[in-house]
Amino acid sequence: MTTIPAPSRLTSAEGRFTFTAATPIVADPPLVRAAAWLRETLTPATGLPLPEGPGGVEIRLADELGPEEYRLTTTAESVLIEAAAPAGAFYGAQTLRQFLDPAAFRAGRTGDRTWSVPAVGIADAPRYGWRGCLIDVARHFLPKHDLLRYIDLLATHKLNVLHLHLTDDQGWRLEIRKYPKLTEVGAWRRESPLGARRHRLRDGRPHGGFYSQEDIREIVAYAADRFVTVVPEVDLPGHTQAAIAAYPELGNLDAPLDVATEWGVSENVLNVADETIAFFTDVLDEVLELFPGEYICVGGDEVPKTQWNESVPAKERILELGLRDADELQSWLMRHFADYLLARGRKPLGWDELMEGGLPAGVTVAAWRGGMCAALAARTGHDVVVSPFAETYLDFRQAEGDQEPVPIGSVTSLSAVHAFDPVPGGLTEDERGRILGAQAALWTEHIDSPRLLDYMAFPRLAAFAEAVWSGKRDFDDFLTRLAVHEKRLDALGVEYRPAAGPHPWQRRPDAPGHPRTRAEIDDKLATWTANLRF
């Protein structure tokens, strides 16, 4: 078996099906998108026309299957993909492609070869409905064509959510037509740190970029064609220095600010004036027009309360509302935006810090500070997307030693990612049902190019995809299949991390990191969550 992620059930038989110039592809009408994708993908690589018609690859309806479930049956005479919905048919087509020679993953024909697949029977369905990857384009902007390439990579691995982190202290990446300075000013910073913050090195290079609204429509449509839902994040009320730099009246200080040029958590947060709330309601109006998916992330993480505790208007707001403190003020503010989204038929997603001042009703929790936060959210009746930073943050270093580029955090090894289980222990069956799934995260403070993004993502993202699709725990078997899968990644031009360590050009001796032990990370986690109780 060479597919990644591994299917739920696979049986093998004798014989192989061989594609020829006369091999047709046909699909029942509801499933034609999978047939079109298969033809468009395989024709350039194989040089075969793969016309429409019966008798070769057939994609058929099977109403008893789930929306992402499929069956794939290949014999020496035919290929049959069965699905009840377009997504299932698409994943069956992805698996069929994986059984071909890795050259099927190239964009053009590279020579004569026999294109055949083994005789197999596969019954397959995902463990979780939310199989995601966060890409942080706020810290380092990812140009549109590179982002489209990553959508293809997510779809290849049967991941179905792209959480797009669009705004932060260091950059605002989304055109908002009512407030053009968000990108005219907020999308650009004068320089960036070089390596970890403690070394105080600077690159001296301006950095920036943003997606126009037409870019976003293209990205969303491209992703939807590959059954990937784009979940936008507009972070509130912290991580907003870029917005405050563009519109100083949003902040708490009289002095103007620049777009942040340091990593870490900025003290500069939004004020709680009615005008600021109206401003971001306008922003979300445009976000909802651009992103049709159910979920909108409004952040809520890492909000220092220093400025609110010193602000007369913030103190007056706390008194006016009868709140206890600034934590409850944040919950009041986030409840406004949660209610706004719910009233428009959307589902608000927020980071687990929102639980600290009382979690607004209807919010889905992105649990990043460990299993305790995921369990607490589920036990209090909230849906949960699990993304623990020590297990799924792929900006963390991959091995010991200074050869890793900009090594930060503790070691998040390939084997640890493959062993990841989203469901924390001790939950009831009903509480387990609140776990929607999980997502890996590619935070880009120290990932400043698409080449380095490849290195940090792969092959760990392939291991994550298997953990959330099939939950297989046989790491040796995964490594055997990975040896074949790396040839597919080579064909796709993915500059993944070799098992033996980075190539010389993948190292970053110019950008020193800040490695931590897992014990240090666990101590930090305990401090962060000390005020949360079951």
Protein Blocks (a to p, Z undefined) as FASTA:
>chain_A
ZZdcddfbdcddeddddddfklccdddfklmmmmmmmmmmmmmmnopakiadehiaccdd
dfkbcfkbccddddfkbccdddfbfklmmmmmmmmmmmmcfklmpcbdfbdcdddddddd
dddddfbfbdcddddfklpccdfklmmmmmmmmmmnopabdcddfbdfkbcfbdcfklmm
lmmmmmpcfbdcehjfklopaehiaceddddfklmmmmmmmmmmnopacddddddfehkl
mmmmmmmmlmmbfbdcdddfbecjdfbdcdfbfklmmmmmmmmmmmmmmmmcfbdceejp
aiafklmmmpmklmmmmmmnopablmlmmmmmmmmmmmmmmmnopacdddfklmmnopae
hiacddfebjklmmmmmmnopacddddfklmmckbcfbecjkbghiehjdddfklmmmpc
fbaghiafklmmmmnbdcddddfklmcbfklmmmmmpmklmmmmmmmmnopabfklmmmm
mmmmmmmmmmnopacddfkbpcfklpcfklccddddfklmmmmmmmmmmmpcZZ
